[in-house]
Amino acid sequence: MSAVQFEVPPIVPADPEANITDLLAERVRATPDLALFAVPDGEGWRDISASEFQRQVVALAKGFAAAGIEPGDKVGFIARTTYEWTLVDFALFYAGAVMVPIYETSSSAQIQWNLSDSGAIACITELPEHADRLAAAREDLPLIRAAWQMHDGDLATLSAQGEAVPDEEIERRRNLAKGSDIATLIYTSGSTGRPKGCVLTHSNFVELARNSAKSLKEVVDTPGASTLLFITTAHVFARFISILDVHAGVKTGHQPDTKQLLPALGSFQPTFLLAVPRVFEKVYNSAEQKAESGGKGRIFRAAAKTAIDHSRALQEGRKVPFLLGLRFRLFDRLVYSTLRTAMGGRVVYAISGSAPLGERLGHFFASLGITVLEGYGLTETTAPATVNLATKTKIGTVGPVLPGVGIRLAEDGEIEVRGINVFKEYWRNPEATAAAFDGDWFRTGDVGSFDAEGFLSITGRKKEIIVTAGGKNVAPAVLEDPIRANPVVGQVVVVGDQRPFISALITLDSEMLPTWLANHDLPADMTLADASAHPAVIAEVQRAVDTANALVSRAESIRKFTVLPTEWTEASGHLTPKLSIKRNVILDDFAGAVDDLYSVPVNTTNVSLS
């Protein structure tokens, strides 16, 4: 295959002198009284204006300066997704420091690695459990000289201690960094080995935010635009959106507890959402199982099929048949409007990233009046490199390249990226940096294809392509995503490298399982171990596998699977913080289960092993 390349020039002139603090300063000058954030206040929300946010940022920056933080110092931060996260982020920028964000679920060993490798000299924690994990690693962190605890009120204490620091000092500090200077050091999730520190510059964020705001103006640059963040701000995806929101003047709320997400959506009423596909799957599956519990499962499934058929007809430019249009209007009143209300009633767009969404969910939400803008990017690309546009969306793709970004496909289909969003280097790791680049093109490790209009589709990870003993190349995601969409399924790992056929390891979704069991007249309190061996559950998983198999050739289909009596979670070390599977870890930990799948010859039908 010859190389294919799409590159779009920036639509905003570059400013190599600008840094991230300029985005807030410009926002305050333009709209000082605009509500830039809202924080929980009783049953509702209390607005915080752009000028008030800047005042709090400067006060905390003074506190950091008074505490001895110097420009260029690295400061670790372990916290959930709250208003204070972005407050600390901008305060460190204003103080001239460099944040090293750490996932709130990280173990002491992971905290120790990120802080020691980065050379951090201080760390901020939010909850007692975060402080405890940091304390357990302190013996191996001789450079850490300060550990501030938010739960003890240390942010307010810092702000009070910085009152004597003059405004001019913070203004001096905030202007020190140029565009090419390091803004933050974000460690990869470690799904393929030890985490590497990605050096992201101020220009990465500034130029990408300015260009993305123009490209996504229908989403972020509209009166009353607002979003409720609930995915971790330690990940570059939500971090970038936080900074983009400040630049574009989007009101941002936060909800760190996803179990409280629906009530928060109802009261905050955002106009757009940021989510990973697993969230969309959960919303759909919860609605389906709730309908099933109320004896309306058939109605919901008919409504879902109608929604998908209706959206497909519109995307393909076909005239919607009369009866389909009639059914759509009926279900809009009966089903879709209820779901819209549950999500706050004002959501028009949803930005999805980190894993493939799947056409079914994309079309379903489109019929709710929510355009899902699926995008693609990595930590190394400051999040988005491509994203579907409000003016033109192709469900099943991750959209065209953003302004200022170029993407080409190598001979083997690997996606390579260059442009305003590509990171500078891996921290203190010149070998890994050299291996990651071909000239100025960053090798993503992902495989994809373009259509004639430059809309990118992701096939899978280059290193994850399975080659069977018969020489068949299989991309696991094509099989895994449809299976994972089933309400009883938690996670899936397709296996079969150098094996005679394709198999799968499957876990159950402990959150959805009780409802599903009750809806099928089975004990809702059945243990995970019992459920994994129950014929009805295995039959349901088999249906999910059959659905996936229908999408591929027989040589690529799953011939055996096993339902494991366990869960893969972030805590167990098998999922990344953005809920992606750590394939290598799972294959190591469950090598025996994989061997068992191939210990008995298989005939032409699927066989499940419990």
ZISUL-V429484 format. One record per residue. N is the residue number from 0. PSI is psi as a letter, one per 40 degrees, with the letter a starting at -180 (999 if undefined). Layout:
n=N psi=PSI
n=N psi=PSI
This chain:
n=0 psi=h
n=1 psi=i
n=2 psi=i
n=3 psi=h
n=4 psi=h
n=5 psi=h
n=6 psi=h
n=7 psi=h
n=8 psi=i
n=9 psi=i
n=10 psi=e
n=11 psi=h
n=12 psi=h
n=13 psi=i
n=14 psi=g
n=15 psi=e
n=16 psi=e
n=17 psi=i
n=18 psi=i
n=19 psi=d
n=20 psi=d
n=21 psi=d
n=22 psi=d
n=23 psi=d
n=24 psi=d
n=25 psi=d
n=26 psi=d
n=27 psi=d
n=28 psi=d
n=29 psi=d
n=30 psi=g
n=31 psi=d
n=32 psi=e
n=33 psi=h
n=34 psi=h
n=35 psi=d
n=36 psi=i
n=37 psi=h
n=38 psi=i
n=39 psi=h
n=40 psi=g
n=41 psi=b
n=42 psi=e
n=43 psi=a
n=44 psi=i
n=45 psi=h
n=46 psi=i
n=47 psi=h
n=48 psi=i
n=49 psi=d
n=50 psi=d
n=51 psi=d
n=52 psi=d
n=53 psi=d
n=54 psi=d
n=55 psi=d
n=56 psi=d
n=57 psi=d
n=58 psi=d
n=59 psi=d
n=60 psi=d
n=61 psi=d
n=62 psi=d
n=63 psi=d
n=64 psi=d
n=65 psi=d
n=66 psi=e
n=67 psi=e
n=68 psi=h
n=69 psi=i
n=70 psi=h
n=71 psi=e
n=72 psi=i
n=73 psi=h
n=74 psi=h
n=75 psi=i
n=76 psi=h
n=77 psi=h
n=78 psi=i
n=79 psi=i
n=80 psi=g
n=81 psi=i
n=82 psi=d
n=83 psi=d
n=84 psi=d
n=85 psi=d
n=86 psi=d
n=87 psi=d
n=88 psi=d
n=89 psi=d
n=90 psi=d
n=91 psi=d
n=92 psi=d
n=93 psi=d
n=94 psi=e
n=95 psi=e
n=96 psi=i
n=97 psi=h
n=98 psi=i
n=99 psi=g
n=100 psi=i
n=101 psi=h
n=102 psi=h
n=103 psi=d
n=104 psi=e
n=105 psi=i
n=106 psi=i
n=107 psi=d
n=108 psi=d
n=109 psi=d
n=110 psi=d
n=111 psi=d
n=112 psi=d
n=113 psi=d
n=114 psi=d
n=115 psi=d
n=116 psi=d
n=117 psi=d
n=118 psi=f
n=119 psi=i
n=120 psi=e
n=121 psi=i
n=122 psi=i
n=123 psi=h
n=124 psi=i
n=125 psi=d
n=126 psi=i
n=127 psi=d
n=128 psi=d
n=129 psi=d
n=130 psi=d
n=131 psi=d
n=132 psi=d
n=133 psi=d
n=134 psi=d
n=135 psi=d
n=136 psi=e
n=137 psi=d
n=138 psi=d
n=139 psi=e
n=140 psi=g
n=141 psi=d
n=142 psi=d
n=143 psi=h
n=144 psi=e
n=145 psi=h
n=146 psi=h
n=147 psi=h
n=148 psi=h
n=149 psi=d
n=150 psi=e
n=151 psi=e
n=152 psi=f
n=153 psi=d
n=154 psi=d
n=155 psi=d
n=156 psi=d
n=157 psi=d
n=158 psi=d
n=159 psi=d
n=160 psi=e
n=161 psi=e
n=162 psi=d
n=163 psi=e
n=164 psi=h
n=165 psi=i
n=166 psi=d
n=167 psi=d
n=168 psi=d
n=169 psi=d
n=170 psi=d
n=171 psi=d
n=172 psi=d
n=173 psi=d
n=174 psi=e
n=175 psi=d
n=176 psi=h
n=177 psi=i
n=178 psi=d
n=179 psi=e
n=180 psi=i
n=181 psi=h
n=182 psi=d
n=183 psi=i
n=184 psi=h
n=185 psi=h
n=186 psi=h
n=187 psi=i
n=188 psi=e
n=189 psi=f
n=190 psi=e
n=191 psi=f
n=192 psi=a
n=193 psi=h
n=194 psi=h
n=195 psi=i
n=196 psi=h
n=197 psi=h
n=198 psi=h
n=199 psi=h
n=200 psi=i
n=201 psi=d
n=202 psi=d
n=203 psi=d
n=204 psi=d
n=205 psi=d
n=206 psi=d
n=207 psi=d
n=208 psi=d
n=209 psi=d
n=210 psi=d
n=211 psi=d
n=212 psi=d
n=213 psi=d
n=214 psi=d
n=215 psi=f
n=216 psi=d
n=217 psi=d
n=218 psi=d
n=219 psi=d
n=220 psi=f
n=221 psi=i
n=222 psi=h
n=223 psi=e
n=224 psi=h
n=225 psi=i
n=226 psi=i
n=227 psi=h
n=228 psi=h
n=229 psi=e
n=230 psi=i
n=231 psi=h
n=232 psi=e
n=233 psi=d
n=234 psi=i
n=235 psi=d
n=236 psi=d
n=237 psi=d
n=238 psi=d
n=239 psi=d
n=240 psi=d
n=241 psi=d
n=242 psi=d
n=243 psi=d
n=244 psi=d
n=245 psi=d
n=246 psi=d
n=247 psi=e
n=248 psi=f
n=249 psi=h
n=250 psi=h
n=251 psi=h
n=252 psi=i
n=253 psi=i
n=254 psi=g
n=255 psi=d
n=256 psi=h
n=257 psi=e
n=258 psi=d
n=259 psi=e
n=260 psi=d
n=261 psi=d
n=262 psi=d
n=263 psi=d
n=264 psi=d
n=265 psi=d
n=266 psi=d
n=267 psi=d
n=268 psi=g
n=269 psi=i
n=270 psi=d
n=271 psi=i
n=272 psi=i
n=273 psi=h
n=274 psi=i
n=275 psi=i
n=276 psi=d
n=277 psi=d
n=278 psi=d
n=279 psi=d
n=280 psi=d
n=281 psi=d
n=282 psi=d
n=283 psi=d
n=284 psi=d
n=285 psi=d
n=286 psi=d
n=287 psi=d
n=288 psi=d
n=289 psi=d
n=290 psi=d
n=291 psi=d
n=292 psi=d
n=293 psi=e
n=294 psi=e
n=295 psi=f
n=296 psi=d
n=297 psi=d
n=298 psi=d
n=299 psi=d
n=300 psi=d
n=301 psi=d
n=302 psi=d
n=303 psi=d
n=304 psi=d
n=305 psi=d
n=306 psi=d
n=307 psi=d
n=308 psi=d
n=309 psi=d
n=310 psi=d
n=311 psi=d
n=312 psi=d
n=313 psi=d
n=314 psi=d
n=315 psi=e
n=316 psi=e
n=317 psi=i
n=318 psi=h
n=319 psi=h
n=320 psi=i
n=321 psi=d
n=322 psi=d
n=323 psi=d
n=324 psi=d
n=325 psi=d
n=326 psi=d
n=327 psi=d
n=328 psi=d
n=329 psi=d
n=330 psi=d
n=331 psi=d
n=332 psi=d
n=333 psi=d
n=334 psi=d
n=335 psi=d
n=336 psi=d
n=337 psi=d
n=338 psi=d
n=339 psi=d
n=340 psi=d
n=341 psi=d
n=342 psi=e
n=343 psi=e
n=344 psi=e
n=345 psi=e
n=346 psi=h
n=347 psi=d
n=348 psi=i
n=349 psi=h
n=350 psi=h
n=351 psi=h
n=352 psi=a
n=353 psi=d
n=354 psi=i
n=355 psi=h
n=356 psi=d
n=357 psi=h
n=358 psi=d
n=359 psi=d
n=360 psi=d
n=361 psi=d
n=362 psi=d
n=363 psi=d
n=364 psi=d
n=365 psi=d
n=366 psi=e
n=367 psi=e
n=368 psi=e
n=369 psi=h
n=370 psi=h
n=371 psi=h
n=372 psi=g
n=373 psi=h
n=374 psi=i
n=375 psi=h
n=376 psi=i
n=377 psi=i
n=378 psi=d
n=379 psi=e
n=380 psi=f
n=381 psi=f
n=382 psi=b
n=383 psi=h
n=384 psi=d
n=385 psi=i
n=386 psi=i
n=387 psi=i
n=388 psi=i
n=389 psi=d
n=390 psi=d
n=391 psi=h
n=392 psi=h
n=393 psi=h
n=394 psi=h
n=395 psi=e
n=396 psi=i
n=397 psi=e
n=398 psi=a
n=399 psi=i
n=400 psi=i
n=401 psi=i
n=402 psi=h
n=403 psi=e
n=404 psi=i
n=405 psi=i
n=406 psi=h
n=407 psi=i
n=408 psi=h
n=409 psi=i
n=410 psi=d
n=411 psi=e
n=412 psi=e
n=413 psi=h
n=414 psi=h
n=415 psi=h
n=416 psi=i
n=417 psi=i
n=418 psi=a
n=419 psi=e
n=420 psi=e
n=421 psi=h
n=422 psi=i
n=423 psi=d
n=424 psi=i
n=425 psi=h
n=426 psi=h
n=427 psi=f
n=428 psi=g
n=429 psi=d
n=430 psi=d
n=431 psi=d
n=432 psi=d
n=433 psi=d
n=434 psi=d
n=435 psi=e
n=436 psi=i
n=437 psi=g
n=438 psi=b
n=439 psi=e
n=440 psi=h
n=441 psi=h
n=442 psi=h
n=443 psi=d
n=444 psi=e
n=445 psi=i
n=446 psi=h
n=447 psi=a
n=448 psi=i
n=449 psi=i
n=450 psi=a
n=451 psi=d
n=452 psi=e
n=453 psi=e
n=454 psi=h
n=455 psi=h
n=456 psi=h
n=457 psi=h
n=458 psi=d
n=459 psi=a
n=460 psi=h
n=461 psi=d
n=462 psi=e
n=463 psi=e
n=464 psi=h
n=465 psi=h
n=466 psi=h
n=467 psi=i
n=468 psi=d
n=469 psi=e
n=470 psi=e
n=471 psi=h
n=472 psi=h
n=473 psi=h
n=474 psi=h
n=475 psi=d
n=476 psi=d
n=477 psi=d
n=478 psi=d
n=479 psi=d
n=480 psi=d
n=481 psi=d
n=482 psi=d
n=483 psi=d
n=484 psi=e
n=485 psi=h
n=486 psi=d
n=487 psi=e
n=488 psi=h
n=489 psi=c
n=490 psi=i
n=491 psi=h
n=492 psi=h
n=493 psi=h
n=494 psi=i
n=495 psi=e
n=496 psi=h
n=497 psi=f
n=498 psi=i
n=499 psi=d
n=500 psi=i
n=501 psi=h
n=502 psi=a
n=503 psi=i
n=504 psi=h
n=505 psi=h
n=506 psi=i
n=507 psi=i
n=508 psi=h
n=509 psi=d
n=510 psi=d
n=511 psi=d
n=512 psi=d
n=513 psi=d
n=514 psi=d
n=515 psi=d
n=516 psi=d
n=517 psi=d
n=518 psi=e
n=519 psi=f
n=520 psi=f
n=521 psi=i
n=522 psi=h
n=523 psi=d
n=524 psi=e
n=525 psi=h
n=526 psi=i
n=527 psi=d
n=528 psi=d
n=529 psi=d
n=530 psi=d
n=531 psi=e
n=532 psi=e
n=533 psi=h
n=534 psi=d
n=535 psi=d
n=536 psi=d
n=537 psi=d
n=538 psi=d
n=539 psi=d
n=540 psi=d
n=541 psi=d
n=542 psi=d
n=543 psi=d
n=544 psi=d
n=545 psi=d
n=546 psi=d
n=547 psi=d
n=548 psi=d
n=549 psi=e
n=550 psi=e
n=551 psi=i
n=552 psi=i
n=553 psi=d
n=554 psi=d
n=555 psi=e
n=556 psi=i
n=557 psi=h
n=558 psi=d
n=559 psi=i
n=560 psi=i
n=561 psi=h
n=562 psi=h
n=563 psi=i
n=564 psi=f
n=565 psi=i
n=566 psi=i
n=567 psi=h
n=568 psi=i
n=569 psi=d
n=570 psi=d
n=571 psi=e
n=572 psi=e
n=573 psi=e
n=574 psi=i
n=575 psi=i
n=576 psi=d
n=577 psi=e
n=578 psi=f
n=579 psi=i
n=580 psi=i
n=581 psi=g
n=582 psi=d
n=583 psi=d
n=584 psi=d
n=585 psi=d
n=586 psi=d
n=587 psi=d
n=588 psi=d
n=589 psi=f
n=590 psi=d
n=591 psi=d
n=592 psi=d
n=593 psi=d
n=594 psi=d
n=595 psi=d
n=596 psi=d
n=597 psi=e
n=598 psi=e
n=599 psi=h
n=600 psi=i
n=601 psi=i
n=602 psi=a
n=603 psi=e
n=604 psi=i
n=605 psi=i
n=606 psi=h
n=607 psi=i
n=608 psi=h
n=609 psi=999
